[in-house]
């Protein structure tokens, strides 16, 4: 695992001394991604820097930037190509000779022989940048599901790219004007969905895409997508058997490493299955790590311990008890734009714990999105069944009136009924967005002021959800919302969280359930075998019923949650109050301070229904303190 960055200036400028200084500072900003080695490569008007976390072929021969044997191409690469040995053997049979044992050289050779078409052969997680000296063009690519990040800046004759936005900030030509609609997106989703970032001229390369540029013109194309429109007619037993074999092979491939390797273990189905398969491929006890909380409602360590005992792992636990406030500011700085999924806190600590024991950790990410594991899928399915039973005219006219009446009642059942009727009145794609929007429109409208209010009054973040729902190659509602989450929530939230928190600790994480073969196979499993009545992830549980105990397979899902309401009243109260209510806060430039104070006082009085909004506001302010304070950016701050 590594970090990369670089730039391209047009027309080319031969100021190599200045360019090397820029690259040095860019590389230093992402040293945590690659503490083992760092190197710079420059030519007239172009430069690349790489930070290396050595995993395969620990010798210096594997360092990057790497120049091809012909001298024409230069590559920097972040990630792992799990099938590189198979690809290398194929290339050797065609007469290619290799100088190193790395997947980087295999990737570079493939690109030199095939160009962008080589991406279809890769099984891995990757962000790639290749400079073609002859054509004076830069090629970027990102893995199918977006496990590895890749940002780029494009403005006039300046183009730059990096694993993290912070590596772009040292460039003197960078324009960091804030993007108004992205701010609204953040409060709706808890993250900024691709291709946007919080900055106007900085973008995320979407998963499954490549980009080519000469520094002025940019060509972008999608090389992979997921289809749900060909559900299998095979029996559940047959599908479960093949699913088990696919996941087992994905685990095997991800256990190739020249450094110590372990796993995250929550005691849920996904991570338990991964650990069980790892145990079958390892002659030594698997090192496992778990995080707990000082609250029985959020603590899963007892289940993790049960699985660890079953497979005889070398198990380690850490309980998040104290100094959350002291750690939060430091941890949040690893996100270069606002990010409000609170599970980044335990993810950081479990990564920190794992790094004390191993350099690579396997994780169970992807199981929920592939196999319908979240409770929201069951809730949404029930709502959609009701929606299909009631004529559209009645839903659209009567339900909003009933919702309005209930909205005037100040009790929990009425508020829940109001919310339900509101989503039932809308179409399925809008309802899925509404029920999963983290910052309710009525609260946003009561807070937002000034330029941000004017610029975003006609902008609806829900169009992002609706767009992917409509784009899905699927015949049923569940498949459409799974596709939507795989295109939005998975790469925008889950994978960002895991990448930043693990790399903050110089730890590589690998996700067997996000092997593209597993994802494509899961897409062809009928929805009724994923969400089977009340049973979520039904087919995955069936696949591992012979390995995992019934109480592990069928216990209530907790997720990687944190006691947010308690934190905001206790551990984080003093820090949060000082940030949220400060007269010179970043929030005070965007929102009504009196309105924020009302939310804060409401929460402190025992009302938990504004917890998520307060947390999102706090996350934004933490980002602003780290990256914007003292800078007048974009006319907003």
N, C-alpha and C positions, 0 to 999 in steps of 0.2 A: 504494500500500500504506500502511496506516495502523494506528493503535491506537485502541481505544475503551474507554470505561468509563462506569459510571453507577450510580445507585441509586434505589430507591423505598421510602419509609417510610409505613407505614399505622398509625394515622391520619396524615394529612399534617401536617408540621411546618414552619412558615414561617421556620426559622432559617437564612436565606440566607447570612449571613456565615460561619457554621460550615460550611455545605454547600459554599460556594465554596472554602473552605480545603481541605476533604476532596478536592474534585474537582481542585484544583490539584496536590495531592500525588499523587493517582491518575494524573493525566496525566504528571507529571514522572517517575514510575516507569517509564513506557513511552515516554519521549522517543525512544529509539533506533528505535522503530517508525515515528516520524513527526517528523523533526527540522525540517521546513520550516515548520510552523505548528501552533498549538495554540489551542483555544478552549473556552469553558465556556458551558453553558446551564442555567438553573435555573428552577424554579417551586416552589410550595409542596409540599415533601415529595419532590420529584423533581429529579434533576440528571443531566446528561450532559457528558462531556468527550471531546475528540477530538484526536489527534495526527496530522498529515498528512505523508505523503511524496508530494510532487506528481509525478504521472505524466501525467495527462490534464487539459488546461486549467489551466495553471500560475498563472492569475490568482487573486487573493484571492476572487473570486466563487465559486470552487469550495471554499472552506473550509467546515468543518462544526464544530458541529451546524448542519444546514440546516433551515429552516422552510418548509413547503409554502406555495404561493401562497395557499391558503385560510386559512392560519394555524392550522389544526387539528392538523397532524402535524409532529413534529420527528424528524429521522433522524441517526444516526451510523452509518457504514458503513466496513468494512474489506474491501478486495479490489478486484476488477475485474470488470465486466460486459462481456464481449468482444463481444456482439451489441447493445450499447446504441445504436449508430447506427441499426441497423435498427428497433429498438423505438421510438426517438425519432421516426423518420419516420412510423411507424404512428400514434403519439400526435399528431403534428402534423396528420396528415390528419383526425384526430377533433376538431381545434380547440384542442388544448393549445398554450400558448405557453411557451417556455423562456427563462430569464434567463441560463443558463450553458451551457457546452459539456461538462458533466460527465456521467458515468454515474450519479452520485449523484442528480442532479435527475430523471433518467429513472426511476430506481428508486423514488424518492419519489412521483412522479406515478403510476407503475404501481400502487404499493401503495394510494394514495388512491382509485384507480378500481376496483381489483380485489380488494384485500385479500390474504390468504395465497395465493390462486390464482395471483397473479403469479409466484410462485416457479417454477412450471413453465415459464415463458417465458424464464427467465434461463439464459444460457450463461456461466458464470464461476466465480470463487472468491469467496466472500463470507461475512462475518458481519455481521448487520444488527440494529440496535435502532431501533424506531420508537415514539415516545410519542404516544398519542392523547389530546389535551387534553380533548376532549368526553366520551369514555368513561372517562377516567382509567385507561387500561390501557396496558401495555407489551407490545410484540411483539418477539420475538427469532427469528432464523432463521439457519441455517448451510447452506453449500453441500452438494451431494449427496454428495461424497466426503470432506468434512472437510479441505479444503486450508487453510481459515482457521479459527483456533481461536475458541471462544466458551465462557467459563466463567460460571457463575452461582452466587450464594449465596442460600439461602432458609432463613430461620429465624424463625418467628413473623411479626411484621409488618415484617420487614426483608428486602428483596430487593435484590441488586446483581448487576452483570454486568461483564465485562471481557475483553479479548483475552488477557490473561495474569493468572495468579493474583496476581502481585506488585502489580498495580493494585488489587486488593481489600484488600490488607493494611493500608493507611492508615485504613480505616473503623473507627471506634471500637466499633461494635456487632458486629464480626466475631468469631465463635467458631471458633478454629483448632484444635479437638480432632482429633488424628490418628485415622485409620480403620484398625483392625487388619487387616481382610481386604484392604485396599488395599496394605498393606505386603507381605503374602504374595503378592498379585498381582504386585507389582513384581518380586520376586525370581524369580517364575516366568516373567514375560514380558519383563523389562527396562524396562517402562513400566507405568503404571497404566491399564488399559483403561477406555473410557467405559462408562457415564456417571459412574463414580467418579472421585474425585481422592484424593490422600493425606489430605485433610481430610474430616471427617464431613458438614459442611453446605455444602461447595462441590462443584459438579458440572460435568461437561462436557455441553454440549448435543450429543447425538449427531449425526453427519453426516446430512443429508437430513431433518432435523426442524425444526419451529418450536415456539415456546412463547408463550403469552399469559398475563399475570398482572395482577391488580389490587394485587399486593403481598402478598396473603394466600393466595388460591386460585391454583393454577398448572395450566394446561391445556397438555398437550404432545401433538404428533401427528407422525407420519411422513408426509412428502409424496412421498418417492421411495425406491424399492428396486430391486434388480437381480435379473433372472431369467435362468436358464440353461436353462430347460425347453423351449425352442423352437429346437433346433439346425437350422441351415440345411442344405438339401440341394444347394445350389449347388456348382459345381466349385471346387477350390482356386484355380485361376487367376482365376476371377471374384471370389472373396472377397478375394484378394490385391490385385486391381486396385482394388476399392472401398475396401479398407482404406488403401491408399496415398493415395487421393484424400481420404479423411476426415482422415487425419493431416496431409496437406498443407494442408487448409483450416484445421485447428486451429492449425497453425503460423502461417499467414497472419494469422488473427485475433489471435494473441498477439504479433504484431509491430507492432501499433498502439501508438504511444507518442510523447509529446512530449519524451522525455529519451533519452539514449544507451542502447542495447540490445545485449546480447551473449548468450553461452551458456556453460554448463558443458560440458566435453568430456572424457570419460574414455577414449574410444577403443572403447567397447562399442557394441553394435548400437543401443541406444536413443538415446543422446546423439549418436552419429554420424549417425543418420537425421535427427534434429532439426536438426543443424547443416547437413547437406546440403540439406534443404528450405529452411532460412533463406537459404542462399546463393542459391537459386533465386529468392527473393523480394526480394533486396537488391541495390541497385546499388553498394554499397560492401562491402569485405571485412568479414565477420562477425567480431566480437571474440570469441575463445574463451579459456577459462581452464581449466587442469588442475593437479592436485596430485599430487606424487610422494613416494615414501619412499626412504630410504637403505637399501633392501632389495629385491633383484630379485624376491623372492617376492610383494611387495605393490605394486610399481611398474608403473603402466600408461602412463606418459608417452610411451613410445616408440610406442604405438598411437595415442594422442591426436595426437602429432606427425604420424603418417602420414595421419590423416584431415584434420588442419589443412592439410597440404601439398596434399592432393587438392583441397580446396575453396578454397584460397588465403586462409585466414583470417588475421586479425591475432592471432597466438597468443601466450599468456603462460603460464608455468609457475612453480610454487613447490614446493620440496622441503622436507618436514617433516624436519628434522634435529636441531635443538637446542632446548632450553628447553621441551620438552613439559611438564615438571613445573611450570615457571613460568607456563605458559599455562593449564594444566588447571583450576586453581581458578577463574580468572576466567571461562573459557568456560562451565564447568558452572553458574555462577550464573544464566545465562540460562534455565535450566530451573527452574521453581518447585516442582517435585516430583521425586522421584528418577527418573533416566533413565540407562540403562546401555548403550545402543547405542554402541560405541566409535567408530563412523564419524562421530559428531558432531564429532570433532576435525578430520579432513580437510575436513568440510563447512564448518566455521567458517573454515578457512584459504582454501579456494577461494572462499568468499563474500567474505572480506576482500580477496583478490586481485582478484576481479571488480569490487568496489565502487570500486577505484582507477581503473577504466576505464569502467564503465557504472553505470546506476541500476536497470536491469531485466535479468534473465538468464533465458533459457529452459533447461529441464532435461529429462532423459529419464525422470523418475520415473513409475512406473506400468507400464512395459513388462513387468516380471517378474511382477507380480500379474495383469495382463490376459492374458498370453500364456504363462504357465508357464515362467518363466525361471530360477527357482532350482533348484539341484541337489536340494534336499529334495523337490521334486515328483517327480522321477524315482525317487529312493530310495523314497518313499512308495508310488509306483505299483507298484514291484516287490514291496514288502512286501504290498501289498493283493492282488496276483495270487497270491502264495504263500498268503495267508490264505484266499483263495477256493478253493484246491485242497485244503486240509487240513480235514477235518471239525471243526466247532466244538468238539465234546466233547474231541477229542484236543488241539486247541490250548489249550483252557482248563485241561486237567488235566496233560498231559505236558510242555508247553513250560515252564510255571513251575518244574517240578522240575528240568528240564535247566538252566534259567537259574540256579537256585539253586546247582547243582553247579559250574557254570562261574564263578559269582560268587566262589567260594572260591579260585579260581586267580589268582595275581598275575602275569598277563602280558597284553599288549595284545590278541592274537587272542581270548583267552578272554573278556576284558571286552567286546569288540565283539560276540561271539557271545551273551553274556549279555544285552546290550542289545537285540539283534535278536530273540531269543526272547521277551524281555519284551514288546516291542511286538506281536509276532505273536500272543501269547496274548490280546490285548485286541481290542476292536472298533475299526473304522476311525477313528471320531471320537476315541476315547480315545488310540489309537495316534498320531494326528497331533499331539495335545497332548503326549504323553509324549516323542516324538522331537524336539520343538521346545521343550521346557521347559528354561530356561537355568540353573535351580538345582535339582539333583536332590533328590528328596524325602528320600533317606537322609542327605544332607548337611544339608538344612534341619532334619531331626529331631534330628541330632546337635548342632546349634548353638543352636536357638531355646530360650529360657528364659522364666520369669516370666509376666507377664500376657499377653504376645503369644502364648506357647505355649498358655496356657489358652483364650484367646479364639478361636484359629484352629485348634484341634486337629481340629475337625469340618468345617472349611471347605476346599473343594477348588477351587483356581483353574481347574482343567480344565473346570469346568462352563461357563465363558465360551466356550471353544472348542467344546465339545459342543453348546451352545445354538445357536450360529450354524451349525454343520454341519447340525443338524436343521432349522433354519429355511430353509435354502437351497432355492430353487425350482430343483431340478436333478435329473437322472436318473442321473448318474454320479459316481463318487468324486472325480475330478480337479476337476470343476466345483464340487463341494461344498467342497473345501479352498481353491480359488481364491476362492470367495465368502467363506469364513471369513477368509482373509487380507485381503480387501478391506474387511471389516467390522471387523477388529481390528488386524492388524499394519500395514497401510497408514496408517490415520488415527492410530493410537496411537503408532507408532514413526517410520516413514519421513517422514510429513508434519509431525509435530512437530519432528523433527530439522531438516528443511529450513527450516521457518518460523522457528524460534528462531535458528538459526545465520545465516540470511540477514538476518533483521530485526535481529539484534545488530549487523550492519554496515550497517543502513539500505538493504538491497538487496531489491528485489522479485524473486521467482522465479515463473516460469510453467511449467506442465507440460502440453504439448499432448497427451501420451498419456493424460492424465486428463480430457480433454474428455469430457463425459458421452456424447456421440454415439459416440466411439471406444470407450468402456467398454461401452456397450450393444451395439454392433455386435460387439465381441469376445466378449461373453457368448453370442452366438448362433452363434459359430464352433465347430464340433464339436471336442471335446477331442483327438481323434486328429490334428487339424491344428495344435494348439498343442504338444503333447508327442508327437512322431512318432518312436517308438522311442527312441533316445538323443538325438535332436535337439530341444532345448528352443527355444521361440519359433519353431517351424517356419514358421508362416504369416507372421509378421512378417519373418523373413529372406527368405521368398519374395517378399514385397511390395517389399523394398528390394534384391533381388538385382541389379537393373539399375543401381543407384546406388552400392552399397558393394562393396569388394573382398571376395573369398571369404575371405581370411585374417582380415579384420575380422569378417565375418559368423559364421565358424565357429571362431574361436579359443576357447580355454578361458576360461570366465567367471571373473573374479577378484572382482568386487564391489568396493565401496568399503571395503576392509578395512584394518586396522591391525595392526602386529606386536605384539600384546598381550603375549604371553609374554616377548618380549625387553624390552618397556618395563618390565614388572613386575620384571625382574631387573637392568635397567640404568638407563635414563633416569628411571623413576618409582620405583625401589627405595627410596630414602631417604624421599621424600615419602610413599609408600604405607605403608611400615613405621611411620612416625611417626603416621599417621592410624589405621591398622587396629589397632595394638597399644596405643594410648594408653589409660591407665586411666580417663580421663574422656570417652572417645568416646561418641557416640550409639549406636554398635553395642554397647557394653558394657552398655547398658540393655536390650538386646533379645536378645543372643546370648552364648554362653559364650566369654569372652575366651581361655581355654585352647584351645578348639576352633578359633578363628580363628587363633591362633598356630600350631597344628599344620598347618592348611592352608597358611599362609605358608611355613613351613619345608619342607613337602613340595614346594611350587612352587620354592623356591630350590634344592632339591636336584636339580632337573632334571625333575621330574614336571609335565607340562603339562596333565594331565586335570582340574585344579582351577582353571585360569586364569580361566574365565568366572565361576565363583563368587566368586573373589577380586576380579575387576573389578566385579561387582555390589555387593559389600560396600564397595568403595572409592567407587563412585558414590553409594551411599546416604550414606556418611559425608561426602562432599563436599557433598551437599545439606544434611545436618544442620548442618554447620559454618556454612553460609550462612543458613539459615532457622530453625533450631531451637535452636541453642546458646544457653544462658542462659535458655531459656524452658521452664517446666514445662508440657507440652502433653499433654492427653488422658490424664494419669495414667501415661504411658509413660516420659516423659523428665524 
